[in-house]
């Protein structure tokens, strides 16, 4: 379940969510960039086909072409967002 986080910016109080993101293609340029940026505010779990050797977030090896594997990953991770 996402949790609330409050930020104060001047006189403005902002409410943000701390969410769990499952980012596919975490070894690609867009995937790794998004994951690194999202880590600042959210829990990030990456997914790729095994190209990513190390990352500052957990990485699950799975192939998007295998739908049963994807269902299993989503069921076990239970992300708030899938990217």
C-alpha positions as CSV (number, residue, x, y, z in Angstrom):
1,X,0.0,0.0,0.0
2,X,1.4,3.4,-0.9
3,X,2.3,5.7,1.9
4,X,1.9,9.5,2.1
5,X,4.9,11.8,2.2
6,X,4.6,15.6,2.7
7,X,7.0,18.2,1.4
8,X,7.0,21.9,2.2
9,X,8.0,24.2,-0.5
10,X,7.9,27.8,0.7
11,X,4.4,28.3,2.0
12,X,3.1,25.4,-0.1
13,X,2.7,21.9,1.4
14,X,2.7,19.2,-1.2
15,X,1.4,15.7,-0.6
16,X,3.1,12.9,-2.6
17,X,2.8,9.1,-2.6
18,X,5.6,6.7,-1.9
19,X,4.8,4.0,-4.5
20,X,6.2,0.7,-5.7
21,X,7.2,0.9,-9.3
22,X,8.0,-2.1,-11.5
23,X,10.1,-0.8,-14.4
24,X,10.5,-3.1,-17.4
25,X,13.5,-2.7,-19.6
26,X,15.6,-1.6,-16.7
27,X,18.8,-2.2,-18.6
28,X,17.9,0.2,-21.4
29,X,18.7,3.9,-21.5
30,X,15.1,5.0,-20.7
31,X,14.5,2.3,-18.1
32,X,17.7,2.9,-16.1
33,X,17.2,6.7,-16.2
34,X,13.6,6.4,-15.0
35,X,14.6,3.9,-12.3
36,X,17.4,6.1,-10.9
37,X,15.2,9.2,-10.9
38,X,12.2,7.4,-9.4
39,X,14.4,5.9,-6.6
40,X,14.5,9.4,-5.0
41,X,10.8,9.2,-4.0
42,X,9.6,5.6,-4.6
43,X,10.5,2.0,-4.2
44,X,11.8,0.7,-7.5
45,X,12.1,-2.8,-8.8
46,X,13.6,-3.3,-12.2
47,X,12.8,-6.1,-14.7
48,X,14.9,-7.1,-17.7
49,X,16.0,-10.2,-19.7
50,X,19.3,-10.5,-17.8
51,X,21.5,-7.9,-19.4
52,X,21.7,-5.7,-16.3
53,X,24.6,-7.0,-14.1
54,X,24.3,-4.6,-11.2
55,X,21.9,-1.9,-10.1
56,X,21.1,0.1,-6.9
57,X,17.6,-1.5,-6.9
58,X,16.4,-5.1,-7.0
59,X,16.2,-6.5,-10.6
60,X,14.0,-9.4,-11.6
61,X,15.1,-11.4,-14.7
62,X,12.0,-12.0,-16.9
63,X,11.1,-11.7,-20.6
64,X,8.0,-9.7,-21.6
65,X,7.4,-12.2,-24.4
66,X,6.5,-14.9,-21.8
67,X,3.2,-13.9,-20.5
68,X,3.1,-16.5,-17.7
69,X,6.4,-15.2,-16.4
70,X,5.0,-11.6,-16.4
71,X,1.9,-12.6,-14.5
72,X,4.0,-14.4,-11.9
73,X,6.3,-11.3,-11.5
74,X,3.3,-8.9,-11.1
75,X,1.6,-11.3,-8.7
76,X,4.7,-11.5,-6.5
77,X,5.8,-7.8,-6.7
78,X,2.3,-6.3,-6.6
79,X,3.4,-2.9,-7.9
80,X,1.4,0.2,-7.7
81,X,2.6,1.1,-11.3
82,X,4.0,-1.0,-14.1
83,X,6.2,0.9,-16.6
